[in-house]
């Protein structure tokens, strides 16, 4: 049985920040949903490109050489190896697409690392 | 230089239907944007799972054993091997995510097949 995913309904199921949930999988990737608020940590992913699509709120993606501001309906792809730090002044909902091997904090492992993702 | 993609701006750049354009790439996949209107063709993809996220309009995804109706903010993942036919009564904007090897008509090659995709 194939089921569709309604983003608003899924986002309504959780309230925590910086804790991506798996909302779908295809090929070698997961579609993840996350609520962001505040600053994350500088990190990069050694072998994975990562896509952030903003669903609500506003995302500032800090790179070492530029700041990129994203509103709903905008996405950015961070290529592997590129250091980045997501920042959200207000609560921001994002859809992430990345290989199943991707750790949220990439090359950094600290208290923000979520090793085991929930499915919603 | 990394650049964000604004979906509305990209959709404003083309008017044709059933002709996906490449709007980004990550890992082994393309992010594609397409405008759909009318019926497509029944097909499946032998080796690729495919994601459809509805941005505007309304998508009816016909499967052999069920119909799935998708509104904006909803997505569906069609696993490899599953026959499907997208139908859009009104013009519908979708974001597709699929491996770079994916042909729009899958196992069927006919006048609807787009072998060489434009980038926008």
gemmi code that builds the backbone of each chain (N, CA, C; Angstrom):
import gemmi

chains = {
    "A": [
        ("UNK", (0.853, -1.200, 0.000), (0.000, 0.000, 0.000), (0.887, 1.248, 0.000)),
        ("UNK", (0.724, 2.046, -1.012), (1.493, 3.282, -1.093), (0.663, 4.401, -0.474)),
        ("UNK", (1.263, 5.168, 0.397), (0.532, 6.270, 1.030), (1.225, 7.597, 0.767)),
        ("UNK", (0.428, 8.614, 0.560), (0.999, 9.947, 0.401), (1.401, 10.481, 1.765)),
        ("UNK", (2.208, 11.529, 1.731), (2.624, 12.213, 2.960), (2.161, 13.660, 2.880)),
        ("UNK", (1.433, 14.076, 3.909), (1.010, 15.470, 4.001), (1.965, 16.181, 4.963)),
        ("UNK", (2.688, 17.156, 4.432), (3.746, 17.782, 5.246), (3.185, 18.434, 6.508)),
        ("UNK", (2.097, 19.166, 6.386), (1.537, 19.863, 7.555), (1.130, 18.868, 8.634)),
        ("UNK", (0.557, 17.767, 8.192), (0.133, 16.749, 9.161), (1.348, 16.163, 9.880)),
        ("UNK", (2.406, 15.892, 9.130), (3.621, 15.328, 9.746), (4.280, 16.336, 10.691)),
        ("UNK", (4.363, 17.580, 10.264), (4.984, 18.593, 11.140), (4.172, 18.786, 12.421)),
        ("UNK", (2.874, 18.499, 12.338), (2.029, 18.621, 13.515), (2.298, 17.546, 14.560)),
        ("UNK", (3.081, 16.546, 14.208), (3.296, 15.416, 15.113), (4.481, 15.584, 16.054)),
        ("UNK", (5.270, 16.638, 15.868), (6.421, 16.788, 16.762), (6.706, 18.264, 17.005)),
        ("UNK", (7.426, 18.507, 18.087), (7.690, 19.898, 18.469), (9.180, 20.168, 18.690)),
        ("UNK", (9.988, 19.114, 18.750), (11.401, 19.342, 19.085), (12.177, 19.930, 17.901)),
        ("UNK", (13.251, 20.589, 18.234), (14.085, 21.253, 17.220), (15.359, 20.443, 16.956)),
        ("UNK", (15.857, 20.581, 15.729), (17.147, 19.968, 15.365), (17.135, 18.453, 15.539)),
        ("UNK", (15.980, 17.868, 15.302), (15.864, 16.412, 15.435), (15.089, 15.873, 14.233)),
        ("UNK", (15.782, 15.694, 13.111), (15.100, 15.311, 11.867), (14.415, 13.957, 11.993)),
        ("UNK", (13.244, 13.873, 11.398), (12.457, 12.633, 11.392), (12.375, 12.124, 9.951)),
        ("UNK", (12.365, 10.834, 9.815), (12.263, 10.237, 8.484), (10.801, 10.209, 8.047)),
        ("UNK", (10.516, 10.835, 6.916), (9.141, 10.886, 6.407), (8.989, 10.101, 5.111)),
        ("UNK", (10.085, 9.577, 4.614), (10.015, 8.801, 3.377), (11.395, 8.333, 2.989)),
        ("UNK", (11.448, 7.316, 2.139), (12.745, 6.895, 1.627), (12.611, 6.510, 0.175)),
        ("UNK", (13.644, 6.835, -0.567), (13.665, 6.457, -1.976), (15.111, 6.278, -2.382)),
        ("UNK", (15.339, 5.226, -3.161), (16.686, 4.915, -3.593), (17.584, 4.844, -2.347)),
        ("UNK", (18.691, 5.556, -2.335), (19.577, 5.472, -1.166), (19.374, 6.627, -0.201)),
        ("UNK", (18.243, 7.332, -0.327), (18.067, 8.558, 0.446), (16.844, 8.522, 1.356)),
        ("UNK", (16.914, 9.362, 2.360), (15.749, 9.631, 3.189), (15.230, 11.030, 2.903)),
        ("UNK", (13.914, 11.163, 2.957), (13.270, 12.462, 3.044), (13.025, 12.680, 4.533)),
        ("UNK", (13.550, 13.774, 5.056), (13.434, 14.037, 6.489), (12.726, 15.369, 6.697)),
        ("UNK", (12.042, 15.465, 7.812), (11.406, 16.724, 8.196), (12.023, 17.169, 9.514)),
        ("UNK", (12.297, 18.460, 9.611), (12.878, 18.978, 10.847), (12.342, 20.370, 11.131)),
        ("UNK", (12.231, 20.661, 12.420), (11.953, 22.023, 12.875), (13.248, 22.592, 13.434)),
        ("UNK", (13.573, 23.767, 12.983), (14.825, 24.403, 13.371), (14.512, 25.679, 14.131)),
        ("UNK", (15.265, 25.929, 15.172), (15.179, 27.243, 15.824), (16.486, 27.498, 16.555)),
        ("UNK", (17.048, 28.671, 16.306), (18.331, 29.009, 16.900), (19.467, 28.656, 15.951)),
        ("UNK", (20.658, 28.515, 16.509), (21.851, 28.213, 15.711), (22.179, 26.736, 15.826)),
        ("UNK", (22.605, 26.156, 14.740), (23.102, 24.788, 14.813), (24.621, 24.846, 15.024)),
        ("UNK", (25.366, 23.924, 14.475), (26.832, 23.930, 14.611), (27.443, 23.909, 13.215)),
        ("UNK", (28.632, 24.476, 13.119), (29.365, 24.386, 11.859), (29.745, 22.926, 11.631)),
        ("UNK", (29.480, 22.435, 10.428), (29.859, 21.052, 10.104), (29.860, 20.895, 8.596)),
        ("UNK", (30.378, 19.784, 8.167), (30.242, 19.415, 6.750), (30.035, 17.918, 6.678)),
        ("UNK", (29.609, 17.476, 5.518), (29.419, 16.047, 5.283), (30.482, 15.602, 4.284)),
        ("UNK", (31.210, 14.592, 4.674), (32.367, 14.188, 3.855), (31.936, 13.690, 2.478)),
        ("UNK", (30.861, 12.895, 2.450), (30.512, 12.196, 1.205), (29.087, 12.426, 0.730)),
        ("UNK", (28.378, 13.337, 1.366), (26.968, 13.466, 1.025), (26.597, 14.912, 0.685)),
        ("UNK", (25.885, 15.071, -0.412), (25.240, 16.354, -0.714), (23.897, 16.353, 0.006)),
        ("UNK", (23.461, 17.551, 0.383), (22.288, 17.657, 1.253), (21.377, 18.772, 0.718)),
        ("UNK", (20.091, 18.491, 0.647), (19.131, 19.484, 0.160), (18.241, 19.957, 1.302)),
        ("UNK", (18.053, 21.270, 1.393), (17.148, 21.884, 2.366), (16.078, 22.643, 1.595)),
        ("UNK", (14.832, 22.258, 1.772), (13.704, 22.994, 1.179), (12.917, 23.608, 2.335)),
        ("UNK", (12.772, 24.924, 2.316), (12.062, 25.598, 3.407), (10.559, 25.514, 3.174)),
        ("UNK", (9.847, 25.016, 4.189), (8.386, 24.868, 4.115), (7.698, 26.036, 4.825)),
        ("UNK", (8.244, 26.440, 5.965), (7.712, 27.634, 6.638), (8.841, 28.274, 7.425)),
        ("UNK", (8.660, 29.550, 7.755), (9.690, 30.258, 8.510), (10.753, 30.854, 7.598)),
        ("UNK", (11.956, 30.899, 8.103), (13.045, 31.535, 7.357), (14.358, 30.892, 7.792)),
        ("UNK", (15.127, 30.466, 6.827), (16.396, 29.798, 7.127), (17.564, 30.653, 6.644)),
        ("UNK", (18.483, 30.882, 7.539), (19.761, 31.481, 7.142), (20.770, 30.346, 7.079)),
        ("UNK", (21.307, 30.112, 5.882), (22.358, 29.099, 5.755), (23.677, 29.844, 5.690)),
        ("UNK", (24.438, 29.709, 6.741), (25.744, 30.361, 6.770), (26.776, 29.426, 6.146)),
        ("UNK", (27.509, 29.967, 5.187), (28.659, 29.275, 4.612), (29.878, 30.095, 5.015)),
        ("UNK", (31.052, 29.554, 4.828), (32.234, 30.292, 5.272), (32.438, 31.583, 4.480)),
        ("UNK", (31.919, 31.618, 3.249), (32.149, 32.802, 2.414), (30.877, 33.539, 2.005)),
        ("UNK", (29.723, 33.097, 2.501), (28.494, 33.821, 2.172), (27.358, 33.393, 3.093)),
        ("UNK", (26.372, 34.262, 3.185), (25.132, 33.947, 3.899), (24.040, 33.788, 2.853)),
        ("UNK", (23.234, 32.745, 2.978), (22.124, 32.567, 2.040), (20.831, 32.512, 2.837)),
        ("UNK", (19.898, 33.395, 2.473), (18.623, 33.501, 3.178), (17.547, 32.796, 2.371)),
        ("UNK", (16.821, 31.908, 3.028), (15.802, 31.131, 2.317), (14.433, 31.294, 2.951)),
        ("UNK", (13.473, 31.586, 2.094), (12.076, 31.684, 2.493), (11.335, 30.425, 2.033)),
        ("UNK", (10.101, 30.264, 2.464), (9.320, 29.105, 2.013), (9.273, 29.034, 0.477)),
        ("UNK", (9.391, 27.844, -0.046), (9.401, 27.675, -1.502), (10.782, 27.844, -2.104)),
        ("UNK", (11.796, 27.882, -1.253), (13.168, 27.993, -1.749), (13.990, 26.827, -1.211)),
        ("UNK", (14.913, 26.351, -2.051), (15.790, 25.289, -1.565), (17.234, 25.597, -1.882)),
        ("UNK", (18.097, 24.895, -1.160), (19.527, 25.009, -1.395), (20.113, 23.607, -1.307)),
        ("UNK", (21.116, 23.374, -2.117), (21.845, 22.108, -2.049), (23.256, 22.411, -1.574)),
        ("UNK", (23.628, 21.793, -0.481), (24.983, 21.964, 0.055), (25.818, 20.777, -0.413)),
        ("UNK", (26.795, 21.034, -1.285), (27.604, 19.916, -1.770), (28.481, 19.331, -0.661)),
        ("UNK", (28.822, 18.088, -0.819), (29.705, 17.424, 0.156), (30.964, 18.262, 0.363)),
        ("UNK", (31.442, 18.260, 1.570), (32.697, 18.951, 1.844), (32.553, 20.418, 2.182)),
        ("UNK", (31.390, 21.001, 1.953), (31.202, 22.439, 2.181), (30.693, 22.676, 3.611)),
        ("UNK", (31.459, 23.447, 4.367), (31.054, 23.756, 5.734), (29.831, 24.669, 5.735)),
        ("UNK", (28.909, 24.364, 6.619), (27.690, 25.165, 6.696), (27.151, 25.149, 8.119)),
        ("UNK", (26.373, 26.174, 8.415), (25.686, 26.233, 9.713), (24.306, 26.831, 9.495)),
        ("UNK", (23.261, 26.031, 9.692), (21.896, 26.564, 9.581), (21.546, 27.385, 10.827)),
        ("UNK", (20.844, 28.474, 10.584), (20.390, 29.362, 11.660), (18.941, 29.743, 11.374)),
        ("UNK", (18.110, 29.677, 12.406), (16.704, 30.071, 12.227), (16.303, 30.948, 13.404)),
        ("UNK", (16.036, 32.205, 13.119), (15.644, 33.119, 14.205), (14.278, 32.749, 14.758)),
        ("UNK", (13.388, 32.384, 13.842), (12.068, 31.913, 14.263), (11.983, 30.417, 13.931)),
        ("UNK", (11.002, 29.747, 14.479), (10.871, 28.323, 14.178), (10.637, 28.134, 12.681)),
        ("UNK", (11.408, 27.262, 12.103), (11.410, 27.075, 10.659), (11.278, 25.592, 10.348)),
        ("UNK", (10.387, 25.294, 9.399), (10.172, 23.901, 8.996), (10.917, 23.640, 7.693)),
        ("UNK", (11.713, 22.584, 7.679), (12.442, 22.239, 6.458), (12.230, 20.778, 6.088)),
        ("UNK", (12.237, 20.558, 4.793), (12.288, 19.208, 4.243), (13.728, 18.993, 3.796)),
        ("UNK", (14.320, 17.900, 4.260), (15.698, 17.571, 3.919), (15.710, 16.350, 3.024)),
        ("UNK", (16.630, 16.343, 2.118), (16.844, 15.144, 1.338), (18.326, 14.841, 1.358)),
        ("UNK", (18.677, 13.651, 1.773), (20.087, 13.304, 1.886), (20.249, 11.800, 1.946)),
        ("UNK", (21.447, 11.311, 1.619), (21.680, 9.867, 1.662), (21.427, 9.305, 3.058)),
        ("UNK", (21.052, 8.052, 3.103), (20.721, 7.420, 4.380), (21.895, 7.428, 5.348)),
        ("UNK", (23.076, 7.498, 4.809), (24.287, 7.500, 5.638), (24.550, 8.826, 6.350)),
        ("UNK", (23.760, 9.873, 6.022), (24.080, 11.210, 6.528), (23.776, 11.379, 8.012)),
        ("UNK", (24.747, 11.852, 8.754), (24.561, 12.202, 10.158), (24.282, 13.705, 10.208)),
        ("UNK", (23.341, 14.124, 11.056), (22.937, 15.536, 11.030), (24.086, 16.509, 11.265)),
        ("UNK", (25.034, 16.105, 12.105), (26.160, 16.999, 12.398), (27.390, 16.684, 11.546)),
        ("UNK", (27.218, 15.791, 10.576), (28.302, 15.522, 9.633), (29.561, 15.055, 10.323)),
        ("UNK", (30.631, 15.786, 10.077), (31.958, 15.418, 10.564), (32.130, 15.678, 12.052)),
        ("UNK", (31.196, 16.375, 12.638), (31.269, 16.707, 14.054), (30.329, 15.761, 14.811)),
        ("UNK", (30.775, 15.217, 15.901), (29.860, 14.431, 16.734), (29.851, 15.069, 18.124)),
        ("UNK", (28.685, 15.559, 18.503), (28.583, 16.222, 19.806), (27.162, 16.056, 20.338)),
        ("UNK", (26.790, 16.875, 21.273), (25.478, 16.699, 21.907), (24.329, 17.000, 20.947)),
        ("UNK", (24.616, 17.617, 19.805), (23.570, 17.878, 18.817), (23.384, 16.685, 17.875)),
        ("UNK", (24.283, 15.754, 17.905), (24.208, 14.616, 16.992), (23.001, 13.725, 17.318)),
        ("UNK", (22.246, 13.388, 16.284), (21.141, 12.444, 16.443), (21.490, 11.213, 15.621)),
        ("UNK", (21.900, 10.168, 16.321), (22.424, 8.985, 15.622), (21.292, 8.101, 15.107)),
        ("UNK", (20.206, 8.052, 15.866), (19.102, 7.170, 15.482), (17.873, 8.030, 15.217)),
        ("UNK", (17.418, 8.036, 13.979), (16.294, 8.899, 13.624), (14.966, 8.182, 13.800)),
        ("UNK", (13.988, 8.936, 14.291), (12.625, 8.407, 14.349), (11.977, 8.488, 12.972)),
        ("UNK", (10.995, 7.650, 12.782), (10.152, 7.758, 11.577), (8.813, 8.346, 11.976)),
        ("UNK", (8.299, 9.219, 11.143), (6.962, 9.736, 11.412), (6.067, 9.482, 10.217)),
    ],
    "B": [
        ("UNK", (30.418, 28.978, -6.112), (29.304, 29.798, -5.634), (28.027, 28.951, -5.540)),
        ("UNK", (27.510, 28.871, -4.341), (26.280, 28.108, -4.149), (25.097, 29.062, -4.254)),
        ("UNK", (24.086, 28.683, -5.009), (22.918, 29.553, -5.146), (21.655, 28.819, -4.736)),
        ("UNK", (20.781, 29.547, -4.102), (19.502, 28.953, -3.755), (18.620, 28.899, -4.997)),
        ("UNK", (17.566, 28.098, -4.911), (16.584, 28.003, -5.989), (15.232, 28.426, -5.436)),
        ("UNK", (14.611, 29.370, -6.119), (13.267, 29.804, -5.763), (12.289, 29.110, -6.720)),
        ("UNK", (11.423, 28.290, -6.173), (10.565, 27.465, -7.028), (9.668, 28.311, -7.930)),
        ("UNK", (9.044, 29.338, -7.360), (8.119, 30.176, -8.152), (8.849, 30.833, -9.316)),
        ("UNK", (10.061, 31.278, -9.041), (10.845, 31.934, -10.102), (11.161, 30.940, -11.217)),
        ("UNK", (11.539, 29.734, -10.827), (11.869, 28.704, -11.839), (10.628, 28.283, -12.630)),
        ("UNK", (9.514, 28.114, -11.932), (8.288, 27.726, -12.656), (7.853, 28.835, -13.618)),
        ("UNK", (8.218, 30.070, -13.310), (7.868, 31.180, -14.195), (8.641, 31.182, -15.502)),
        ("UNK", (9.659, 30.345, -15.588), (10.513, 30.352, -16.774), (10.063, 29.433, -17.895)),
        ("UNK", (9.034, 28.628, -17.651), (8.598, 27.727, -18.731), (7.094, 27.511, -18.665)),
        ("UNK", (6.551, 27.076, -19.786), (5.100, 26.911, -19.867), (4.700, 25.526, -20.358)),
        ("UNK", (5.653, 24.759, -20.869), (5.272, 23.465, -21.457), (4.949, 22.419, -20.391)),
        ("UNK", (4.150, 21.471, -20.807), (3.700, 20.409, -19.900), (4.473, 19.111, -20.152)),
        ("UNK", (4.606, 18.327, -19.085), (5.217, 16.988, -19.200), (6.643, 17.048, -19.730)),
        ("UNK", (7.338, 18.097, -19.376), (8.718, 18.253, -19.841), (9.576, 18.701, -18.661)),
        ("UNK", (9.979, 17.758, -17.816), (10.695, 18.103, -16.587), (12.014, 18.823, -16.880)),
        ("UNK", (12.290, 19.807, -16.059), (13.551, 20.562, -16.181), (14.399, 20.291, -14.942)),
        ("UNK", (15.672, 20.253, -15.122), (16.579, 20.027, -13.995), (16.800, 21.339, -13.249)),
        ("UNK", (16.477, 21.343, -11.956), (16.638, 22.552, -11.146), (17.729, 22.381, -10.088)),
        ("UNK", (18.281, 21.191, -9.987), (19.343, 20.959, -9.011), (19.809, 19.523, -9.096)),
        ("UNK", (20.994, 19.270, -8.576), (21.442, 17.887, -8.505), (22.171, 17.650, -7.201)),
        ("UNK", (21.990, 16.473, -6.680), (22.690, 16.087, -5.455), (22.882, 14.593, -5.469)),
        ("UNK", (24.058, 14.182, -5.035), (24.397, 12.764, -5.042), (24.114, 12.211, -6.445)),
        ("UNK", (23.350, 11.128, -6.558), (23.101, 10.563, -7.887), (21.761, 10.998, -8.457)),
        ("UNK", (21.177, 12.054, -7.885), (19.818, 12.413, -8.269), (19.704, 13.825, -8.839)),
        ("UNK", (18.631, 14.002, -9.601), (18.241, 15.341, -10.025), (16.989, 15.776, -9.281)),
        ("UNK", (16.922, 17.064, -8.975), (15.680, 17.708, -8.575), (15.125, 18.302, -9.864)),
        ("UNK", (13.911, 17.917, -10.205), (13.318, 18.393, -11.457), (12.020, 19.122, -11.155)),
        ("UNK", (11.693, 20.071, -12.011), (10.414, 20.770, -11.905), (9.632, 20.501, -13.171)),
        ("UNK", (8.346, 20.253, -13.009), (7.512, 19.998, -14.183), (6.138, 20.594, -13.980)),
        ("UNK", (5.539, 21.009, -15.083), (4.130, 21.389, -15.111), (3.370, 20.267, -15.803)),
        ("UNK", (2.326, 19.846, -15.163), (1.537, 18.731, -15.685), (0.142, 19.213, -16.004)),
        ("UNK", (-0.404, 18.737, -17.092), (-1.822, 18.986, -17.372), (-2.331, 17.902, -18.299)),
        ("UNK", (-3.436, 17.284, -17.930), (-3.990, 16.187, -18.714), (-3.476, 14.857, -18.181)),
        ("UNK", (-3.566, 13.835, -19.023), (-3.136, 12.483, -18.638), (-1.761, 12.190, -19.191)),
        ("UNK", (-0.959, 11.509, -18.422), (0.325, 11.056, -18.945), (0.129, 9.639, -19.497)),
        ("UNK", (1.111, 8.792, -19.383), (0.996, 7.408, -19.870), (1.316, 6.462, -18.717)),
        ("UNK", (0.716, 5.292, -18.771), (1.066, 4.269, -17.785), (2.507, 3.848, -18.024)),
        ("UNK", (3.281, 3.803, -16.955), (4.674, 3.348, -17.085), (5.198, 2.971, -15.705)),
        ("UNK", (6.341, 2.367, -15.692), (7.049, 2.158, -14.429), (8.533, 2.356, -14.681)),
        ("UNK", (9.263, 2.462, -13.599), (10.718, 2.599, -13.690), (11.332, 1.325, -13.120)),
        ("UNK", (12.171, 0.704, -13.899), (12.709, -0.613, -13.521), (13.557, -0.536, -12.251)),
        ("UNK", (14.370, 0.515, -12.155), (15.379, 0.545, -11.090), (15.357, 1.811, -10.248)),
        ("UNK", (14.356, 2.653, -10.431), (14.391, 3.934, -9.741), (13.097, 4.197, -8.982)),
        ("UNK", (13.255, 4.628, -7.730), (12.124, 5.162, -6.977), (12.021, 6.644, -7.320)),
        ("UNK", (10.802, 7.153, -7.273), (10.560, 8.503, -7.777), (9.660, 9.242, -6.787)),
        ("UNK", (10.039, 10.485, -6.477), (9.240, 11.278, -5.544), (8.564, 12.430, -6.283)),
        ("UNK", (7.273, 12.626, -5.994), (6.504, 13.745, -6.535), (6.021, 14.590, -5.360)),
        ("UNK", (6.414, 15.848, -5.326), (5.911, 16.792, -4.320), (5.088, 17.844, -5.059)),
        ("UNK", (3.818, 17.968, -4.671), (2.943, 18.916, -5.367), (3.166, 20.321, -4.806)),
        ("UNK", (3.444, 21.265, -5.703), (3.687, 22.656, -5.327), (2.431, 23.505, -5.539)),
        ("UNK", (1.731, 23.272, -6.638), (0.446, 23.941, -6.857), (-0.432, 23.039, -7.704)),
        ("UNK", (-1.735, 23.295, -7.659), (-2.666, 22.482, -8.450), (-3.077, 21.228, -7.704)),
        ("UNK", (-3.338, 20.186, -8.452), (-3.831, 18.937, -7.857), (-3.387, 17.779, -8.738)),
        ("UNK", (-2.782, 16.791, -8.113), (-2.283, 15.640, -8.861), (-3.062, 14.389, -8.485)),
        ("UNK", (-3.547, 13.717, -9.489), (-4.105, 12.387, -9.279), (-3.054, 11.381, -9.738)),
        ("UNK", (-2.556, 10.575, -8.802), (-1.614, 9.529, -9.189), (-2.393, 8.234, -9.257)),
        ("UNK", (-2.567, 7.762, -10.482), (-3.289, 6.504, -10.658), (-2.298, 5.349, -10.543)),
        ("UNK", (-2.624, 4.395, -9.683), (-1.883, 3.135, -9.600), (-2.859, 2.053, -10.066)),
        ("UNK", (-2.376, 0.864, -10.303), (-3.267, -0.181, -10.825), (-4.329, -0.565, -9.819)),
        ("UNK", (-4.031, -0.367, -8.529), (-4.983, -0.797, -7.507), (-5.535, 0.328, -6.637)),
        ("UNK", (-5.146, 1.565, -6.910), (-5.695, 2.670, -6.127), (-5.434, 4.002, -6.832)),
        ("UNK", (-6.242, 4.986, -6.458), (-6.032, 6.364, -6.910), (-5.568, 7.171, -5.703)),
        ("UNK", (-4.536, 7.976, -5.883), (-4.069, 8.817, -4.783), (-4.143, 10.274, -5.230)),
        ("UNK", (-4.839, 11.074, -4.446), (-5.037, 12.490, -4.778), (-4.100, 13.334, -3.935)),
        ("UNK", (-3.351, 14.197, -4.593), (-2.358, 15.011, -3.880), (-2.597, 16.497, -4.094)),
        ("UNK", (-2.628, 17.207, -2.990), (-2.737, 18.666, -3.008), (-1.365, 19.282, -2.714)),
        ("UNK", (-1.243, 20.590, -2.844), (0.035, 21.235, -2.520), (0.467, 20.901, -1.096)),
        ("UNK", (1.773, 20.644, -0.927), (2.289, 20.285, 0.388), (2.186, 18.793, 0.660)),
        ("UNK", (1.865, 18.027, -0.366), (1.803, 16.573, -0.206), (2.758, 15.908, -1.191)),
        ("UNK", (3.367, 14.818, -0.745), (4.230, 14.086, -1.675), (3.923, 12.599, -1.647)),
        ("UNK", (4.388, 11.946, -2.693), (4.249, 10.498, -2.798), (5.546, 9.959, -3.367)),
        ("UNK", (5.909, 8.780, -2.918), (7.074, 8.094, -3.464), (6.581, 6.842, -4.175)),
        ("UNK", (6.896, 6.752, -5.450), (6.518, 5.582, -6.241), (7.732, 4.659, -6.298)),
        ("UNK", (7.636, 3.505, -5.651), (8.784, 2.587, -5.675), (9.033, 2.033, -7.077)),
        ("UNK", (10.266, 1.660, -7.311), (10.614, 1.053, -8.604), (9.678, -0.120, -8.891)),
        ("UNK", (9.349, -0.275, -10.146), (8.540, -1.429, -10.539), (7.043, -1.210, -10.473)),
        ("UNK", (6.614, -0.134, -9.818), (5.177, 0.093, -9.636), (4.633, 0.942, -10.792)),
        ("UNK", (3.663, 0.377, -11.492), (3.056, 1.109, -12.608), (2.242, 2.288, -12.090)),
        ("UNK", (2.376, 3.396, -12.749), (1.652, 4.595, -12.325), (1.356, 5.473, -13.528)),
        ("UNK", (0.334, 6.313, -13.375), (0.002, 7.291, -14.415), (-0.433, 8.567, -13.723)),
        ("UNK", (0.352, 9.637, -13.843), (-0.057, 10.930, -13.294), (-1.135, 11.572, -14.179)),
        ("UNK", (-2.104, 12.181, -13.517), (-3.184, 12.891, -14.200), (-3.396, 14.229, -13.492)),
        ("UNK", (-3.528, 15.294, -14.259), (-3.782, 16.606, -13.661), (-4.887, 17.290, -14.444)),
        ("UNK", (-6.038, 17.468, -13.810), (-7.156, 18.108, -14.509), (-6.852, 19.570, -14.786)),
        ("UNK", (-6.224, 20.217, -13.810), (-5.788, 21.599, -14.007), (-4.264, 21.599, -14.048)),
        ("UNK", (-3.689, 22.702, -14.485), (-2.227, 22.755, -14.519), (-1.679, 22.609, -13.104)),
        ("UNK", (-0.735, 21.712, -12.963), (-0.199, 21.355, -11.654), (1.326, 21.413, -11.700)),
        ("UNK", (1.889, 22.039, -10.657), (3.349, 22.149, -10.574), (3.861, 21.099, -9.599)),
        ("UNK", (4.849, 20.343, -10.042), (5.436, 19.331, -9.159), (6.954, 19.447, -9.122)),
        ("UNK", (7.477, 19.109, -7.962), (8.921, 18.925, -7.794), (9.154, 17.425, -7.774)),
        ("UNK", (10.057, 16.979, -8.623), (10.380, 15.561, -8.722), (11.776, 15.324, -8.186)),
        ("UNK", (11.950, 14.201, -7.557), (13.295, 13.811, -7.185), (13.501, 12.378, -7.631)),
        ("UNK", (14.534, 12.152, -8.404), (14.752, 10.811, -8.934), (16.188, 10.668, -9.408)),
        ("UNK", (16.676, 9.426, -9.502), (18.047, 9.209, -9.965), (18.262, 9.810, -11.354)),
        ("UNK", (19.485, 10.194, -11.614), (19.798, 10.836, -12.892), (19.491, 9.941, -14.079)),
        ("UNK", (19.487, 8.652, -13.847), (19.213, 7.696, -14.922), (17.740, 7.620, -15.320)),
        ("UNK", (16.853, 8.282, -14.570), (15.418, 8.098, -14.787), (14.918, 8.764, -16.060)),
        ("UNK", (14.219, 8.014, -16.873), (13.550, 8.533, -18.066), (12.097, 8.804, -17.674)),
        ("UNK", (11.551, 9.929, -18.131), (10.209, 10.310, -17.658), (9.151, 9.244, -17.923)),
        ("UNK", (9.286, 8.535, -19.035), (8.278, 7.521, -19.369), (8.710, 6.116, -18.937)),
        ("UNK", (9.805, 6.033, -18.202), (10.233, 4.751, -17.643), (10.470, 3.712, -18.704)),
        ("UNK", (9.758, 2.621, -18.574), (9.929, 1.457, -19.440), (9.303, 1.656, -20.824)),
        ("UNK", (8.533, 2.699, -20.971), (7.854, 2.978, -22.233), (8.635, 4.087, -22.951)),
        ("UNK", (8.886, 3.934, -24.216), (9.495, 5.030, -24.970), (8.549, 5.384, -26.105)),
        ("UNK", (8.036, 6.605, -26.050), (7.098, 7.021, -27.091), (7.218, 8.530, -27.297)),
        ("UNK", (6.209, 9.131, -27.876), (6.307, 10.558, -28.190), (6.325, 11.436, -26.944)),
        ("UNK", (5.980, 10.872, -25.792), (6.023, 11.626, -24.543), (7.411, 11.577, -23.887)),
        ("UNK", (8.258, 10.716, -24.382), (9.589, 10.563, -23.781), (10.434, 11.813, -24.022)),
        ("UNK", (11.069, 12.291, -22.947), (11.998, 13.405, -23.072), (13.385, 12.862, -22.698)),
        ("UNK", (14.191, 12.646, -23.711), (15.472, 11.976, -23.471), (16.528, 12.942, -22.943)),
        ("UNK", (16.439, 14.177, -23.378), (17.463, 15.157, -22.981), (16.763, 16.278, -22.228)),
        ("UNK", (17.092, 16.415, -20.964), (16.401, 17.415, -20.134), (17.127, 18.747, -20.154)),
        ("UNK", (16.343, 19.809, -20.191), (16.915, 21.165, -20.039), (17.217, 21.435, -18.576)),
        ("UNK", (18.131, 22.344, -18.370), (18.373, 22.866, -17.025), (17.788, 24.257, -16.918)),
        ("UNK", (17.176, 24.551, -15.790), (16.699, 25.906, -15.578), (17.278, 26.441, -14.291)),
    ],
}
model = gemmi.Model(1)
for chain_id, residues in chains.items():
    chain = gemmi.Chain(chain_id)
    for i, (resn, *xyz) in enumerate(residues, 1):
        res = gemmi.Residue()
        res.name, res.seqid = resn, gemmi.SeqId(i, " ")
        for name, pos in zip(("N", "CA", "C"), xyz):
            atom = gemmi.Atom()
            atom.name, atom.element = name, gemmi.Element(name[0])
            atom.pos, atom.b_iso = gemmi.Position(*pos), 0.0
            res.add_atom(atom)
        chain.add_residue(res)
    model.add_chain(chain)
structure = gemmi.Structure()
structure.add_model(model)
structure.setup_entities()
